[in-house]
């Protein structure tokens, strides 16, 4: 009997996203999921959009990109409207907006910022694609709602996690990718996206500029997959282990 076990791999670059993306091959990424810090100025929005303009070269024609963005209130108590600004800027760069999902932070008990307005307990997740012909597994039935009702994850002081729930990532990437597809998070943080990718048989690439995060993330990811070696082409390769008996 001969069997073949497919292993999920991960690779993290400790570089700025605009620089690290050049390690990838054109049209190699099946799905991007990221939750960057909300931009707080026009310049920061422009910088984020500029990355996605460059990323268009690296996503497959059938791929998708999910961007989870929060918002903020300025000193005058005015909501910044950053997600809406970002959405319009992405459309101007030729991205096709396919869905807007809402992450409802169910049970969020964080302190009210201002008792004269409603609690800010939901955030946008924008789903972009090169065009409408992206991959989507509609047989899973996950397209029935665009509301993801999940509480923030509770994190112990000794854990290397952000508190961003794995279920939010899973809800987005499972219907839009297949096993062994490549998932990218260009603002990886603690690599929660990577954990979800590896747990579900996908490969993962992360970019993170913060010093020390690469080693911590790799330790976390090593529980669910194997580190991909950086060869001359620095390409994620599907690895296999063959087993059997005569």
Residue pairs with C-beta under 8 A, 6 or more apart in sequence:
1 244
1 245
2 242
2 243
2 244
3 242
3 243
3 244
4 240
4 241
4 242
4 243
5 240
5 241
5 243
6 179
6 180
6 201
6 238
6 239
6 240
7 225
7 226
7 238
7 239
7 240
7 241
8 180
8 197
8 198
8 201
8 202
8 203
8 204
8 224
8 225
8 226
9 203
9 204
9 225
9 226
9 227
9 228
9 236
9 237
9 238
9 239
10 191
10 194
10 197
10 198
10 203
10 204
10 205
10 206
10 218
10 221
10 225
10 226
10 227
10 228
11 204
11 205
11 206
11 227
11 228
11 230
11 234
11 236
12 188
12 191
12 194
12 205
12 206
12 207
12 208
12 214
12 217
12 218
12 221
13 20
13 23
13 205
13 206
13 207
13 208
13 214
14 208
14 209
14 211
14 213
14 214
15 207
15 209
16 207
16 209
17 51
17 186
17 187
17 207
17 209
18 50
18 51
18 54
20 186
20 207
21 51
21 54
21 55
21 58
21 186
21 207
23 234
24 58
24 184
24 205
24 234
25 58
25 233
25 235
26 57
26 58
27 57
27 58
27 59
27 60
27 61
28 58
28 60
28 182
28 235
28 236
29 55
29 58
29 59
29 60
29 63
29 182
29 183
29 184
29 205
30 59
30 60
30 62
30 63
30 135
30 177
30 178
30 181
30 182
30 183
30 202
31 63
31 64
31 65
31 66
31 173
31 176
31 177
31 181
31 182
31 183
31 184
31 202
32 55
32 59
32 63
32 64
32 65
32 66
32 67
32 183
32 184
32 185
32 186
33 65
33 66
33 68
33 169
33 172
33 173
33 183
33 184
33 185
33 193
34 66
34 67
34 68
34 184
34 185
34 186
34 187
34 188
34 193
35 67
35 68
35 69
35 164
35 187
35 189
36 48
36 67
36 69
36 187
37 187
38 69
38 70
38 71
38 72
38 80
38 82
39 45
39 47
39 48
39 82
39 86
40 72
40 80
40 82
42 85
45 82
45 85
45 86
45 89
46 89
48 86
49 86
49 89
49 90
49 93
51 186
52 65
52 67
52 90
52 93
52 95
52 128
53 93
55 65
55 186
56 93
56 94
56 95
56 130
58 184
59 65
59 130
61 130
61 131
61 133
62 133
62 134
62 135
63 129
63 130
63 134
63 135
64 98
64 127
64 128
64 129
64 134
64 135
64 136
64 176
65 95
65 127
65 128
65 129
66 101
66 125
66 126
66 127
66 128
66 172
66 173
67 86
67 125
67 126
67 128
68 103
68 123
68 124
68 125
68 126
68 164
68 168
69 82
69 83
69 86
69 123
69 124
69 125
69 126
70 83
70 123
71 79
71 80
71 81
71 82
71 83
71 120
71 123
72 79
72 80
72 82
73 79
73 80
73 113
73 114
74 80
77 114
77 117
83 123
83 124
83 126
86 126
87 97
87 124
87 126
90 97
90 126
90 128
91 97
95 128
95 129
95 130
96 128
96 129
96 130
96 131
96 132
97 126
97 127
97 128
98 127
98 128
98 129
98 132
98 134
99 126
99 127
99 146
100 124
100 125
100 126
100 127
100 146
101 124
101 125
101 126
101 127
101 146
101 147
101 148
101 171
101 172
102 122
102 123
102 124
102 125
102 146
102 147
102 148
103 122
103 123
103 124
103 125
103 148
103 150
103 168
104 121
104 122
104 147
104 148
104 149
104 150
105 121
105 122
105 123
105 150
105 151
105 152
106 149
106 150
106 151
107 151
108 119
108 121
108 151
108 152
112 119
113 120
125 148
125 168
125 172
127 172
127 176
134 176
135 176
135 177
135 178
136 143
136 175
136 176
137 174
137 175
137 176
137 178
138 175
140 174
140 175
142 171
142 174
142 175
143 175
148 167
148 168
148 171
150 165
150 167
150 168
151 165
152 163
152 164
152 165
153 161
153 163
153 164
153 165
153 166
154 163
155 161
155 162
155 163
160 190
160 216
160 217
160 219
160 220
161 190
161 192
162 189
162 190
162 192
164 189
164 192
166 192
166 195
166 196
166 199
169 192
169 193
169 196
169 197
170 196
170 200
173 183
173 193
173 196
173 197
173 200
173 202
174 200
177 183
177 202
179 200
179 201
179 202
180 201
180 202
180 203
180 238
181 202
181 203
182 202
182 203
182 204
182 205
182 236
183 193
183 194
183 197
183 202
183 203
183 204
183 205
184 204
184 205
184 206
184 207
185 191
185 193
185 194
185 204
185 205
185 206
185 207
186 206
186 207
187 207
187 208
188 194
188 206
188 207
188 208
188 213
188 217
189 208
189 210
189 213
190 213
190 216
190 217
190 220
191 204
191 206
191 208
191 217
191 220
191 221
193 204
193 206
194 204
194 206
194 217
194 220
194 221
195 220
195 221
195 224
197 203
197 204
198 204
198 221
198 224
198 225
199 224
203 225
203 228
203 236
203 238
204 221
204 225
205 236
206 217
208 214
208 217
218 227
221 227
226 239
228 236
228 237
228 239
